[in-house]
Amino acid sequence: MSAYRPETIAALRERWSGSRGDSEAESILVSSNLDLKNGQVTVWCGRPCDAGRLLQRCGSRLIGHREEETGISLTFDSTCFRGLHMAFKNIDSKGPPMTKEQKAAMRARQ
């Protein structure tokens, strides 16, 4: 369970919601084996909209945070973390095949 009171989580969510940040803003998931073994996972959010969404979805499992001028580091209980592989769509084993235009655009990018 969270080490934070619901009103504290609500205040953090209010402060760290909204904008996407500037062109240099980034959010980073830190998925280390040691942290997972210790029952935690950490996310650096330089994009306020990401922090607000995470706090809305998993705020009850927040166990630590560190605010800085350029973003916020959030540490959650690992029970709310599905795994890094869930951050990506499963496009190779399901879904409609790519159109000719999509294939051409992909070749042009390579």
N, C-alpha and C positions, 0 to 999 in steps of 0.2 A: 504494500500500500504506500501511498505518497507520504513523504515527510512534510508536505505543505498543506496548509489549510485551504479549503475551497476558495475563500475570498482572496488569498494570495495568488492562487493560480489564475483566478479571474482577472486580477490586476495585471499580472504578467501578460496574459492573453490580450488584454485591452492595449497595453503598451506596445506589444510586438505583433500587431495585426495590421493588415492594410497593404501598404505599398510593396512593390517588388524590389525596391532598392535601385541603386544606380547600375550602370553598365558593368561595373566591376564586382557587384554583389554576387556571392555564391553561397550555397549550402553544402555541407560535407557530412556524410555519414561515416562515423568511425566505428568499424566493425572489427574489433580485435578479439582474438581468442581469449586473452587474459580477462578483458572486461566481461565478455560473455560468461566465462567461467565464474566470475565474481557476481554474476546476476545483473549486469548493467550494460547499457548501450548509450553512446554519446553522439549527439548531432550538433554541428556548428551551423548556425543559421545567420547568414549575412543578409538574407532576404526576409524581411519581417513577415511577409505573407506565409512563408514556410513555418516559421516559429509559431505564428498564431494558429495555423491549422493543426500542427502537432500538439499544441497545448489543448486545443479543442477536442482532439481525438483521444489523446493519451494523458491529459493533465493529471488524472487521478493516480498515475504511476510515476510522476515526476519525483526524482529523489535528489536532484541537485541542479543548480544553474549558476552561470557566471555571466554577468552582463558587461559588455565592453562598448566602446563608442561605435564600432563597426558591426556589431552583431551580438548574438547571445549563444552561449553553449548550454545545451540542455542534456541532462543525464536522466535516463528513464530506467525503470526496472525492466529487465530483458524479457519479461513475460509479455510485453506489448510489442515485441519485435518479431516479425515473421521471418526475417532473413534477408540478406542482400539480394538474393535471386528474385524476391518478390517485388523489387523496385523496377523491374523491367517487364515489358509485355512479352508474352510467349508468342512470337510471330512465326517461328519456324515450324511449329507442330499443329497449328490451327489457324483458322481464318481463311478468307478467300485468297486465291492466288493473285500475284501482282499483275497489273495490266501491262501492256507493252510500253505505255508511257512511263509508268513507274520504273520498269526495268531499265529503260533508256536513261532516265534521270539518275538512277543509281550508278550505271556505268559511267555517266558523264562526271559524277563526283569522284570516281576512283582514279 
